[in-house]
Amino acid sequence: MLEATPLTDGWILRHPDGSGRALSASVPGCVHTDLLAAGLIPDPFLGRNETEVAWVGRREWTYEIGLSGSGTVGHDQTDLVFDGLDTAAEIRLDGRLLGSVRNMHRSYRFDITGMSGRLSVRFASAYAEAEAVRERLGDRPGAYPEPFQFIRKMACSFGWDWGPTLVTAGIWRPVRLERWSTARIARVRPVVTVDGTTGRVELLVDVERAAVEAGLRLEARVGGDGVRAVAEVEGASGVVRLDVPDVELWWPRGYGEQPLYEVELTLYDECRGESLDVWRRRIGFRTVELDRRTDEHGTGFTFVVNGERLFARGVNWIPDDVFPSRITRERYRERLRQAADAGVDLVRVWGGGIYESEDFYDACDELGLLVWQDFPFACAAYPEEQPLRGEVEAEARENVVRLMPHPSLVLWNGNNENLWGFRDWEWEERLAGESWGEGYYLGVLPRVVAELDPTRPYTAGSPWSGSWERHPNDPAHGTHHSWEVWNREDYAEYRANVPRFVAEFGWQAPPAYATLRRALGEGELSADSPGMLHHQKADDGNGKLQRGLARHFAVPEGDFDRWHYLMQVNQARAVATGIEYWRSLWPVCAGTVVWQLNDCWPVTSWAAIDGDGREKPLWHELRRVYADRLLTLQVRGGVLALAVVNQARDAWAAEVRLRRMSVEGDVIASASDVRVTAGARTVAEVRVPRELEPVGAKEFLVADADGVRALHFPAPDRDVPYVRPEFDVEVGPGTVIVTARTVVRDLLLQADRLASAARADTGLVTLLPGERVTIGVRGWEGVPDVAAVREALYCVEPGR
């Protein structure tokens, strides 16, 4: 049987500058984290330390470990296996070159049978490698001046408009010795299909042989003591087919359960009857289609899972740490659980990051989160010549096969914004006929997916209208990225068109107060302090924040706490405006994917969860607008309408109470007999009676049904003459109860102001006079006094 020995302990890190100084190294890990652990660099996440460690990415670094006993006692062959190397490196054992590598997204295997001695992995600077390729192939345009498109490495290592420039090197994924005899399982492609109530599994197996003439047999089973099948190995491959009767289907969350079946494949030596190698994974039985038919509205983009059409409630995912080796299984699970708890059912793995670890996809399988996987190309023209072309195909083939078992994976996407960039960002003129990646997105990648993973759809890019005959970002065709709103317009403009699928849109806000305090210190807590601006990476980011806020609120001058709260409210309002409108357009619009779920460090960004893992108010608003049942008030052709959005599996017979109210809290007019039925997975809409439509800035409309509420204020907050909010506060163990005496809009408990570990389970609640809300709080010790809790409670106030 194949024996695997992890190589985790005993590594050292050297800077090959002749000094000979060595540090203890962590594997998996990277140079930055090793230097940080040794106290040789400051934490780059704090203050402006990022600039002080820029030199690390410009140096060469060597990892070393002593290998003994790599001989073949009891085995025919010993392999050295790296699951991931970041990025350009030479691997030597006892001075002998085993190989040179240049791709972070691939694994590597070297035959070291009979060898021992000092193993060294010498990393070139990723800058040096990328700049050398750029010099050889010629420059290409991109969103940023860094040379990230000239090396197959996590692009956002070189910085992004939400991330620091921390160009890493290191053994970022596990490394091990594998000792084996006769043959081993080299690759397994599980093609999983459903035919009626029968699940079909076809395991296409490649083997590597040490003994060419040995007879080999494959034996597979699905589901413990369930279905079994055997097959012979012919040459270097074999196919095992299994039919599983009465399978339970895997569903996205909110649509059903997520049953997972264990598949075990064993390779046997037929002559000796010995097991040689075992492959184990979990699979799920489900079908997936992408409906891209044309209709009177344009070209659709609708996910269909097990025959069920769904509105995708999505978020974009970036690497959860700029040092990915620090992301544990538990951290993946926590972050994805936060997504699920916010009502999310689809996570798009963005193309400027990585193919995530098995832990990520395992969690998505278990939580019922659909995964849209970008190939790692983002915001740049990518050369199609060697050495990059061969690397691109090799990494694509490896990762497509690696991720095939996961039922959560439902889409392969060729790139992020590169087709759009070619057409709109002056690339076409600058390139003047040079290659830029089109051959990957419309050639290599769809061919690889069709060959290896034929059960999943592929799309050439996001955004993409499906054809060069249309603008790549045409909202009426395919996927659309809505960034004009954040960059230049008010978020009310989200309602200006009818997109088929919004794959990116968002609005910025600063992170949680405790996150800022940890990262910057008390002295830097102002909107335009040097530290605050350093942790704002977007072009004119604070300017866009200020202008966006001024359209809706009086911008507080010199009051950081108020500025901080209002910026977070404005982010939540902006995103909710888009989602409510687009959900009301179902089934014409079939999904929204918020930019973005998470952050990789403490920063002002578009994220709903900040770099320390704290939920921003946007997260609470996502829970509301991504809930199965949603009420939203929309203006249609100058007429106010109530849309009853029902994504639940049962019909919603809503008895809606409508109240036209004054800001003083008085009911001007009301109706309690508005009955609307929205069938399962549908939207119903009724016109609001004229006499209930609010008039002027002093009035608003409230719609309530079955604990779901919608609000419509016809004027921006800056023009609303709010009454100064008054409310009573009670504090108990783990709870804060607020009872309103006036209208209290967007009440938020910033629990982290009371204790850095404290989290509130409810946020951005609007209360009418006499209403109360109970806010659960975890992570604080004891019971804070009422005065302290009041200081941590924020709401919209008149003129503020």
Secondary structure, 3 states (H helix, E strand, C coil): CCEEEECCCCCEEECCCCCCCEEECCCCCCHHHHHHHCCCCCCCCCCCHHHHHHHHHHCCEEEEEEECCCCCCCCCEEEEEECCCECEEEEEECCEEEEEEEECCCCEEEECCCCCEEEEEEECCHHHHHHHHHHHHCCCCECCCCCHHHCECCHHHECCCCCCECCCCECCCCEEEEEECCEEEEEEEEEEEEECCEEEEEEEEEEEECCCCCCEEEEEEECCCCEEEEEECECCEEEEEEEECCCCECCCCCCCCCCCEEEEEEEEECCCCEEEEEEEEEECECCEEEECCEECCEECCEEEECCEEECEEEEEECCCCCCHHHCCHHHHHHHHHHHHHCCCCEEEECCCCCCCCHHHHHHHHHHCCEEEEECCCECECCCCCCCHHHHHHHHHHHHHHHHCCCCCEEEEECCECHHHHHHHCCHHHHHCCCCCCHHHHHHHHHHHHHHHCCCCCEECCECECCCCCCCCCCCCECEEECCHHHHHCCHHHHHHCCCCEEEECCCCECCCHHHHHHHHCHHHCCCCCHHHHHCECCCCHHHHHHHHHHCCCCCCCCCHHHHHHHHHHHHHHHHHHHHHHHHHCCCCCCEEEECCCCCCCCCEECCCECCCCCECHHHHHHHHHCCCEEEEEEEECCEEEEEEEECCCCCEEEEEEEEEEECCCCEEEEEEEEEEEECCCEEEEEECCHHHCCCCCCEEEEEEECCEEEEECCCCHHHCCCCCCCEEEEEECCEEEEEECCCEEEEEECHHHCCCCCEECCCCEEECCCCEEEEEEECCCCCCCHHHHHHCEECCCCCC
